[in-house]
Every structure is written in structure tokens, then in C-alpha cells.
Amino acid sequence: MPELHVGRVLLVEQPNGRDMLKWALEESGFEVDLANDGESALSMAAARSPAVVVADIILPGMDGWELAQRLRRIYGAAMRLVALTTLGDPEDRAHSVTAGFNVHLVKPVRPGKVHDTILNLLAA
């Protein structure tokens, strides 16, 4: 398993919803890489070894749940996974846990909440 970079976050989100969050995380000192879909997220994770992946569930092609499962198989528990989605039903939250996400956040979410969640996961 590759060594993960603690200060690096991979944000897997469609372009229309990610710019503010990317900016806020960078202002907080994180290096943020972007991916638009699950396949490119897997490639980016392999190339950049982020400690945290923040991913939407609704993605083109592979959904966020499958992405989480695949990342867990590759990186194990060392990689922290945050679901950031509009899906907030109890079944959706349960599916996120089963898929391997550490945290399930429902949009809209303040960038500060995402930042705090990442810090808490890295400290655990």
C-alpha cells in the first residue's frame, strides 16, 4: 500500500459544485486534487496518494459507493473517505457506511464543516 500524504485531499465532484470547497480547503492549507468521476478518482488516488477522499455519491459511470469500496480494497482503513451528497435518507447513510465511507455529509454543507470533518478524521 502506498504511503498517503496527510495534507492532500482528493475532491470527487462535478465541476459545478466544487470550486468553493476546493478554494476553502486550499486556504486551510490542504493540497486539493480534483476528479470528475470514479474512474478518474481511482487514477488520481494512485498518482497522488491523498489521505482523504471527499466524494459525491452521484457521479457519472461508477457511483461514489462503488468508488469507496474500490478505494477500501486498495488502501484499507488508512485512507479516510467522506461522502458529500444530496442523498440523506437513512438507507443512503447506511449504504455509505457499508461501502466504506467514514462520514456521510448531506449537502448543502458549509466548507468549514467539511474542513473540520477532515481534521477530525486525520486526528483519529
BASETOR-950964 format. One record per atom (N, C-alpha, C): residue number from 1; x, y, z; residue in one letter. Coordinates in nm, 2 decimals, always signed. Layout:
<sites>
> k / px / py / pz / r
> NUM / X / Y / Z / a;
...
</sites>
This chain:
<sites>
> k / px / py / pz / r
> 1 / +0.09 / -0.12 / +0.00 / m;
> 1 / +0.00 / +0.00 / +0.00 / m;
> 1 / +0.09 / +0.12 / +0.00 / m;
> 2 / +0.06 / +0.22 / -0.09 / p;
> 2 / +0.14 / +0.34 / -0.09 / p;
> 2 / +0.12 / +0.43 / +0.03 / p;
> 3 / +0.23 / +0.50 / +0.06 / e;
> 3 / +0.22 / +0.60 / +0.17 / e;
> 3 / +0.12 / +0.71 / +0.13 / e;
> 4 / +0.03 / +0.74 / +0.22 / l;
> 4 / -0.07 / +0.85 / +0.19 / l;
> 4 / -0.01 / +0.98 / +0.24 / l;
> 5 / -0.04 / +1.09 / +0.17 / h;
> 5 / +0.00 / +1.23 / +0.20 / h;
> 5 / -0.11 / +1.30 / +0.29 / h;
> 6 / -0.07 / +1.32 / +0.41 / v;
> 6 / -0.17 / +1.37 / +0.51 / v;
> 6 / -0.23 / +1.50 / +0.47 / v;
> 7 / -0.16 / +1.59 / +0.40 / g;
> 7 / -0.21 / +1.72 / +0.37 / g;
> 7 / -0.28 / +1.72 / +0.23 / g;
> 8 / -0.30 / +1.61 / +0.17 / r;
> 8 / -0.36 / +1.60 / +0.04 / r;
> 8 / -0.50 / +1.55 / +0.04 / r;
> 9 / -0.59 / +1.62 / -0.02 / v;
> 9 / -0.73 / +1.58 / -0.03 / v;
> 9 / -0.77 / +1.56 / -0.18 / v;
> 10 / -0.84 / +1.46 / -0.21 / l;
> 10 / -0.90 / +1.44 / -0.34 / l;
> 10 / -1.05 / +1.47 / -0.34 / l;
> 11 / -1.09 / +1.56 / -0.41 / l;
> 11 / -1.23 / +1.60 / -0.42 / l;
> 11 / -1.29 / +1.55 / -0.55 / l;
> 12 / -1.39 / +1.46 / -0.53 / v;
> 12 / -1.45 / +1.39 / -0.65 / v;
> 12 / -1.59 / +1.45 / -0.66 / v;
> 13 / -1.61 / +1.54 / -0.75 / e;
> 13 / -1.73 / +1.62 / -0.76 / e;
> 13 / -1.75 / +1.67 / -0.90 / e;
> 14 / -1.87 / +1.69 / -0.94 / q;
> 14 / -1.89 / +1.76 / -1.07 / q;
> 14 / -1.84 / +1.90 / -1.06 / q;
> 15 / -1.80 / +1.96 / -1.18 / p;
> 15 / -1.74 / +2.09 / -1.18 / p;
> 15 / -1.83 / +2.20 / -1.12 / p;
> 16 / -1.96 / +2.19 / -1.13 / n;
> 16 / -2.05 / +2.30 / -1.09 / n;
> 16 / -2.05 / +2.31 / -0.93 / n;
> 17 / -2.01 / +2.21 / -0.86 / g;
> 17 / -2.03 / +2.22 / -0.71 / g;
> 17 / -1.90 / +2.22 / -0.63 / g;
> 18 / -1.79 / +2.23 / -0.70 / r;
> 18 / -1.66 / +2.20 / -0.62 / r;
> 18 / -1.57 / +2.32 / -0.60 / r;
> 19 / -1.59 / +2.43 / -0.67 / d;
> 19 / -1.49 / +2.54 / -0.67 / d;
> 19 / -1.48 / +2.60 / -0.53 / d;
> 20 / -1.59 / +2.63 / -0.47 / m;
> 20 / -1.59 / +2.70 / -0.34 / m;
> 20 / -1.52 / +2.61 / -0.24 / m;
> 21 / -1.55 / +2.48 / -0.24 / l;
> 21 / -1.50 / +2.39 / -0.14 / l;
> 21 / -1.35 / +2.37 / -0.16 / l;
> 22 / -1.31 / +2.36 / -0.29 / k;
> 22 / -1.16 / +2.35 / -0.32 / k;
> 22 / -1.09 / +2.47 / -0.27 / k;
> 23 / -1.14 / +2.58 / -0.30 / w;
> 23 / -1.07 / +2.71 / -0.25 / w;
> 23 / -1.06 / +2.71 / -0.10 / w;
> 24 / -1.17 / +2.68 / -0.03 / a;
> 24 / -1.17 / +2.68 / +0.12 / a;
> 24 / -1.07 / +2.58 / +0.17 / a;
> 25 / -1.06 / +2.47 / +0.12 / l;
> 25 / -0.97 / +2.37 / +0.17 / l;
> 25 / -0.83 / +2.41 / +0.14 / l;
> 26 / -0.80 / +2.47 / +0.03 / e;
> 26 / -0.67 / +2.52 / +0.00 / e;
> 26 / -0.63 / +2.63 / +0.09 / e;
> 27 / -0.72 / +2.72 / +0.12 / e;
> 27 / -0.70 / +2.83 / +0.21 / e;
> 27 / -0.66 / +2.78 / +0.35 / e;
> 28 / -0.71 / +2.66 / +0.38 / s;
> 28 / -0.68 / +2.60 / +0.51 / s;
> 28 / -0.55 / +2.52 / +0.51 / s;
> 29 / -0.48 / +2.52 / +0.40 / g;
> 29 / -0.35 / +2.45 / +0.39 / g;
> 29 / -0.35 / +2.32 / +0.33 / g;
> 30 / -0.46 / +2.27 / +0.28 / f;
> 30 / -0.46 / +2.14 / +0.21 / f;
> 30 / -0.42 / +2.15 / +0.07 / f;
> 31 / -0.36 / +2.05 / +0.01 / e;
> 31 / -0.34 / +2.04 / -0.13 / e;
> 31 / -0.46 / +1.96 / -0.18 / e;
> 32 / -0.53 / +2.02 / -0.28 / v;
> 32 / -0.66 / +1.96 / -0.33 / v;
> 32 / -0.64 / +1.92 / -0.47 / v;
> 33 / -0.67 / +1.79 / -0.50 / d;
> 33 / -0.67 / +1.74 / -0.64 / d;
> 33 / -0.82 / +1.72 / -0.67 / d;
> 34 / -0.85 / +1.73 / -0.80 / l;
> 34 / -0.99 / +1.72 / -0.85 / l;
> 34 / -1.01 / +1.60 / -0.94 / l;
> 35 / -1.12 / +1.54 / -0.93 / a;
> 35 / -1.17 / +1.43 / -1.02 / a;
> 35 / -1.31 / +1.45 / -1.05 / a;
> 36 / -1.36 / +1.42 / -1.17 / n;
> 36 / -1.50 / +1.44 / -1.21 / n;
> 36 / -1.58 / +1.31 / -1.19 / n;
> 37 / -1.51 / +1.20 / -1.19 / d;
> 37 / -1.59 / +1.07 / -1.19 / d;
> 37 / -1.50 / +0.97 / -1.11 / d;
> 38 / -1.56 / +0.85 / -1.09 / g;
> 38 / -1.50 / +0.75 / -1.02 / g;
> 38 / -1.37 / +0.69 / -1.08 / g;
> 39 / -1.37 / +0.67 / -1.21 / e;
> 39 / -1.25 / +0.62 / -1.28 / e;
> 39 / -1.14 / +0.71 / -1.27 / e;
> 40 / -1.16 / +0.84 / -1.29 / s;
> 40 / -1.05 / +0.94 / -1.28 / s;
> 40 / -1.01 / +0.96 / -1.14 / s;
> 41 / -1.10 / +0.94 / -1.04 / a;
> 41 / -1.06 / +0.94 / -0.90 / a;
> 41 / -0.97 / +0.83 / -0.86 / a;
> 42 / -0.99 / +0.71 / -0.91 / l;
> 42 / -0.90 / +0.60 / -0.89 / l;
> 42 / -0.76 / +0.63 / -0.94 / l;
> 43 / -0.76 / +0.68 / -1.06 / s;
> 43 / -0.63 / +0.72 / -1.12 / s;
> 43 / -0.56 / +0.82 / -1.05 / s;
> 44 / -0.63 / +0.93 / -1.01 / m;
> 44 / -0.57 / +1.04 / -0.93 / m;
> 44 / -0.53 / +0.99 / -0.79 / m;
> 45 / -0.60 / +0.90 / -0.73 / a;
> 45 / -0.56 / +0.85 / -0.60 / a;
> 45 / -0.43 / +0.77 / -0.61 / a;
> 46 / -0.42 / +0.69 / -0.72 / a;
> 46 / -0.30 / +0.61 / -0.74 / a;
> 46 / -0.18 / +0.71 / -0.77 / a;
> 47 / -0.20 / +0.82 / -0.84 / a;
> 47 / -0.09 / +0.91 / -0.87 / a;
> 47 / -0.05 / +1.00 / -0.75 / a;
> 48 / -0.15 / +1.04 / -0.67 / r;
> 48 / -0.12 / +1.15 / -0.57 / r;
> 48 / -0.13 / +1.10 / -0.43 / r;
> 49 / -0.19 / +0.98 / -0.40 / s;
> 49 / -0.19 / +0.92 / -0.27 / s;
> 49 / -0.25 / +1.02 / -0.16 / s;
> 50 / -0.38 / +1.07 / -0.18 / p;
> 50 / -0.44 / +1.15 / -0.08 / p;
> 50 / -0.47 / +1.08 / +0.05 / p;
> 51 / -0.46 / +1.14 / +0.16 / a;
> 51 / -0.50 / +1.08 / +0.29 / a;
> 51 / -0.65 / +1.08 / +0.30 / a;
> 52 / -0.72 / +1.18 / +0.23 / v;
> 52 / -0.87 / +1.19 / +0.24 / v;
> 52 / -0.92 / +1.20 / +0.10 / v;
> 53 / -1.04 / +1.13 / +0.08 / v;
> 53 / -1.11 / +1.15 / -0.04 / v;
> 53 / -1.25 / +1.20 / +0.00 / v;
> 54 / -1.29 / +1.31 / -0.06 / v;
> 54 / -1.43 / +1.36 / -0.04 / v;
> 54 / -1.50 / +1.34 / -0.17 / v;
> 55 / -1.61 / +1.26 / -0.17 / a;
> 55 / -1.67 / +1.22 / -0.29 / a;
> 55 / -1.82 / +1.23 / -0.29 / a;
> 56 / -1.87 / +1.28 / -0.40 / d;
> 56 / -2.02 / +1.27 / -0.42 / d;
> 56 / -2.06 / +1.13 / -0.44 / d;
> 57 / -2.18 / +1.10 / -0.41 / i;
> 57 / -2.23 / +0.96 / -0.44 / i;
> 57 / -2.28 / +0.96 / -0.59 / i;
> 58 / -2.34 / +1.06 / -0.63 / i;
> 58 / -2.40 / +1.07 / -0.77 / i;
> 58 / -2.29 / +1.12 / -0.86 / i;
> 59 / -2.23 / +1.02 / -0.93 / l;
> 59 / -2.12 / +1.05 / -1.02 / l;
> 59 / -2.15 / +0.98 / -1.16 / l;
> 60 / -2.09 / +1.04 / -1.27 / p;
> 60 / -2.11 / +0.97 / -1.39 / p;
> 60 / -2.04 / +0.83 / -1.39 / p;
> 61 / -2.10 / +0.73 / -1.45 / g;
> 61 / -2.03 / +0.60 / -1.45 / g;
> 61 / -2.04 / +0.53 / -1.31 / g;
> 62 / -1.93 / +0.51 / -1.26 / m;
> 62 / -1.92 / +0.45 / -1.12 / m;
> 62 / -1.97 / +0.54 / -1.02 / m;
> 63 / -2.06 / +0.50 / -0.93 / d;
> 63 / -2.11 / +0.59 / -0.83 / d;
> 63 / -2.01 / +0.59 / -0.71 / d;
> 64 / -2.04 / +0.69 / -0.62 / g;
> 64 / -1.95 / +0.71 / -0.51 / g;
> 64 / -1.94 / +0.59 / -0.41 / g;
> 65 / -2.04 / +0.51 / -0.40 / w;
> 65 / -2.04 / +0.39 / -0.32 / w;
> 65 / -1.94 / +0.29 / -0.38 / w;
> 66 / -1.95 / +0.26 / -0.51 / e;
> 66 / -1.85 / +0.17 / -0.57 / e;
> 66 / -1.71 / +0.22 / -0.56 / e;
> 67 / -1.69 / +0.35 / -0.58 / l;
> 67 / -1.56 / +0.42 / -0.56 / l;
> 67 / -1.51 / +0.39 / -0.42 / l;
> 68 / -1.59 / +0.41 / -0.32 / a;
> 68 / -1.54 / +0.39 / -0.18 / a;
> 68 / -1.50 / +0.24 / -0.16 / a;
> 69 / -1.58 / +0.15 / -0.21 / q;
> 69 / -1.55 / +0.01 / -0.20 / q;
> 69 / -1.41 / -0.02 / -0.26 / q;
> 70 / -1.39 / +0.03 / -0.38 / r;
> 70 / -1.26 / +0.00 / -0.45 / r;
> 70 / -1.15 / +0.07 / -0.38 / r;
> 71 / -1.16 / +0.19 / -0.33 / l;
> 71 / -1.06 / +0.26 / -0.26 / l;
> 71 / -1.02 / +0.18 / -0.13 / l;
> 72 / -1.12 / +0.13 / -0.06 / r;
> 72 / -1.10 / +0.05 / +0.06 / r;
> 72 / -1.02 / -0.08 / +0.03 / r;
> 73 / -1.05 / -0.14 / -0.08 / r;
> 73 / -0.98 / -0.26 / -0.12 / r;
> 73 / -0.83 / -0.23 / -0.15 / r;
> 74 / -0.80 / -0.12 / -0.20 / i;
> 74 / -0.67 / -0.08 / -0.24 / i;
> 74 / -0.59 / -0.02 / -0.12 / i;
> 75 / -0.65 / +0.07 / -0.04 / y;
> 75 / -0.58 / +0.15 / +0.06 / y;
> 75 / -0.62 / +0.11 / +0.20 / y;
> 76 / -0.72 / +0.02 / +0.22 / g;
> 76 / -0.76 / -0.02 / +0.35 / g;
> 76 / -0.81 / +0.10 / +0.43 / g;
> 77 / -0.80 / +0.09 / +0.56 / a;
> 77 / -0.86 / +0.19 / +0.66 / a;
> 77 / -0.77 / +0.31 / +0.67 / a;
> 78 / -0.65 / +0.31 / +0.61 / a;
> 78 / -0.57 / +0.43 / +0.62 / a;
> 78 / -0.62 / +0.55 / +0.55 / a;
> 79 / -0.69 / +0.53 / +0.44 / m;
> 79 / -0.74 / +0.64 / +0.36 / m;
> 79 / -0.88 / +0.67 / +0.43 / m;
> 80 / -0.90 / +0.80 / +0.45 / r;
> 80 / -1.03 / +0.85 / +0.51 / r;
> 80 / -1.12 / +0.89 / +0.39 / r;
> 81 / -1.25 / +0.84 / +0.40 / l;
> 81 / -1.34 / +0.87 / +0.30 / l;
> 81 / -1.46 / +0.94 / +0.35 / l;
> 82 / -1.50 / +1.05 / +0.28 / v;
> 82 / -1.61 / +1.14 / +0.32 / v;
> 82 / -1.71 / +1.14 / +0.20 / v;
> 83 / -1.83 / +1.10 / +0.23 / a;
> 83 / -1.94 / +1.11 / +0.13 / a;
> 83 / -2.00 / +1.25 / +0.14 / a;
> 84 / -2.01 / +1.32 / +0.03 / l;
> 84 / -2.07 / +1.46 / +0.03 / l;
> 84 / -2.17 / +1.46 / -0.07 / l;
> 85 / -2.30 / +1.45 / -0.03 / t;
> 85 / -2.40 / +1.42 / -0.13 / t;
> 85 / -2.54 / +1.48 / -0.09 / t;
> 86 / -2.63 / +1.49 / -0.19 / t;
> 86 / -2.76 / +1.53 / -0.16 / t;
> 86 / -2.85 / +1.42 / -0.11 / t;
> 87 / -2.80 / +1.29 / -0.11 / l;
> 87 / -2.87 / +1.18 / -0.06 / l;
> 87 / -2.86 / +1.17 / +0.09 / l;
> 88 / -2.97 / +1.19 / +0.16 / g;
> 88 / -2.97 / +1.19 / +0.30 / g;
> 88 / -3.06 / +1.10 / +0.38 / g;
> 89 / -3.13 / +1.01 / +0.31 / d;
> 89 / -3.22 / +0.91 / +0.37 / d;
> 89 / -3.14 / +0.82 / +0.46 / d;
> 90 / -3.20 / +0.76 / +0.56 / p;
> 90 / -3.12 / +0.66 / +0.64 / p;
> 90 / -3.06 / +0.55 / +0.56 / p;
> 91 / -3.13 / +0.50 / +0.46 / e;
> 91 / -3.08 / +0.40 / +0.37 / e;
> 91 / -2.95 / +0.44 / +0.30 / e;
> 92 / -2.95 / +0.57 / +0.25 / d;
> 92 / -2.83 / +0.62 / +0.19 / d;
> 92 / -2.72 / +0.63 / +0.28 / d;
> 93 / -2.74 / +0.67 / +0.40 / r;
> 93 / -2.64 / +0.68 / +0.51 / r;
> 93 / -2.58 / +0.54 / +0.54 / r;
> 94 / -2.67 / +0.44 / +0.55 / a;
> 94 / -2.63 / +0.31 / +0.58 / a;
> 94 / -2.55 / +0.25 / +0.47 / a;
> 95 / -2.59 / +0.28 / +0.34 / h;
> 95 / -2.52 / +0.23 / +0.23 / h;
> 95 / -2.38 / +0.29 / +0.22 / h;
> 96 / -2.36 / +0.41 / +0.26 / s;
> 96 / -2.23 / +0.48 / +0.27 / s;
> 96 / -2.14 / +0.41 / +0.37 / s;
> 97 / -2.19 / +0.37 / +0.49 / v;
> 97 / -2.12 / +0.30 / +0.59 / v;
> 97 / -2.07 / +0.17 / +0.53 / v;
> 98 / -2.17 / +0.09 / +0.47 / t;
> 98 / -2.14 / -0.04 / +0.42 / t;
> 98 / -2.03 / -0.03 / +0.31 / t;
> 99 / -2.04 / +0.08 / +0.23 / a;
> 99 / -1.94 / +0.09 / +0.12 / a;
> 99 / -1.80 / +0.13 / +0.17 / a;
> 100 / -1.79 / +0.18 / +0.29 / g;
> 100 / -1.66 / +0.21 / +0.35 / g;
> 100 / -1.64 / +0.36 / +0.38 / g;
> 101 / -1.74 / +0.44 / +0.36 / f;
> 101 / -1.72 / +0.58 / +0.40 / f;
> 101 / -1.71 / +0.60 / +0.55 / f;
> 102 / -1.62 / +0.68 / +0.59 / n;
> 102 / -1.61 / +0.71 / +0.74 / n;
> 102 / -1.72 / +0.81 / +0.78 / n;
> 103 / -1.76 / +0.90 / +0.69 / v;
> 103 / -1.85 / +1.00 / +0.73 / v;
> 103 / -1.94 / +1.03 / +0.61 / v;
> 104 / -2.07 / +1.05 / +0.63 / h;
> 104 / -2.17 / +1.08 / +0.53 / h;
> 104 / -2.23 / +1.22 / +0.56 / h;
> 105 / -2.19 / +1.32 / +0.48 / l;
> 105 / -2.24 / +1.46 / +0.49 / l;
> 105 / -2.34 / +1.49 / +0.38 / l;
> 106 / -2.45 / +1.56 / +0.42 / v;
> 106 / -2.56 / +1.59 / +0.33 / v;
> 106 / -2.55 / +1.73 / +0.29 / v;
> 107 / -2.55 / +1.76 / +0.16 / k;
> 107 / -2.55 / +1.89 / +0.10 / k;
> 107 / -2.68 / +1.96 / +0.13 / k;
> 108 / -2.68 / +2.09 / +0.14 / p;
> 108 / -2.56 / +2.18 / +0.14 / p;
> 108 / -2.49 / +2.17 / +0.27 / p;
> 109 / -2.35 / +2.18 / +0.26 / v;
> 109 / -2.27 / +2.18 / +0.38 / v;
> 109 / -2.17 / +2.30 / +0.37 / v;
> 110 / -2.15 / +2.36 / +0.48 / r;
> 110 / -2.06 / +2.47 / +0.48 / r;
> 110 / -1.92 / +2.42 / +0.46 / r;
> 111 / -1.83 / +2.48 / +0.39 / p;
> 111 / -1.69 / +2.44 / +0.37 / p;
> 111 / -1.62 / +2.42 / +0.50 / p;
> 112 / -1.65 / +2.50 / +0.60 / g;
> 112 / -1.59 / +2.48 / +0.73 / g;
> 112 / -1.63 / +2.35 / +0.80 / g;
> 113 / -1.75 / +2.30 / +0.77 / k;
> 113 / -1.79 / +2.17 / +0.83 / k;
> 113 / -1.71 / +2.06 / +0.76 / k;
> 114 / -1.68 / +2.07 / +0.63 / v;
> 114 / -1.60 / +1.97 / +0.56 / v;
> 114 / -1.46 / +1.97 / +0.61 / v;
> 115 / -1.41 / +2.09 / +0.63 / h;
> 115 / -1.27 / +2.11 / +0.68 / h;
> 115 / -1.26 / +2.05 / +0.82 / h;
> 116 / -1.35 / +2.08 / +0.91 / d;
> 116 / -1.35 / +2.02 / +1.04 / d;
> 116 / -1.36 / +1.87 / +1.04 / d;
> 117 / -1.44 / +1.82 / +0.95 / t;
> 117 / -1.46 / +1.67 / +0.94 / t;
> 117 / -1.33 / +1.61 / +0.90 / t;
> 118 / -1.26 / +1.67 / +0.80 / i;
> 118 / -1.13 / +1.62 / +0.76 / i;
> 118 / -1.03 / +1.62 / +0.87 / i;
> 119 / -1.02 / +1.73 / +0.94 / l;
> 119 / -0.93 / +1.74 / +1.06 / l;
> 119 / -0.96 / +1.63 / +1.16 / l;
> 120 / -1.08 / +1.61 / +1.19 / n;
> 120 / -1.12 / +1.51 / +1.29 / n;
> 120 / -1.08 / +1.37 / +1.24 / n;
> 121 / -1.10 / +1.34 / +1.12 / l;
> 121 / -1.07 / +1.21 / +1.06 / l;
> 121 / -0.92 / +1.19 / +1.07 / l;
> 122 / -0.84 / +1.29 / +1.03 / l;
> 122 / -0.70 / +1.28 / +1.03 / l;
> 122 / -0.64 / +1.26 / +1.18 / l;
> 123 / -0.71 / +1.32 / +1.27 / a;
> 123 / -0.66 / +1.31 / +1.41 / a;
> 123 / -0.70 / +1.18 / +1.48 / a;
> 124 / -0.80 / +1.11 / +1.42 / a;
> 124 / -0.84 / +0.98 / +1.48 / a;
> 124 / -0.74 / +0.87 / +1.46 / a;
</sites>
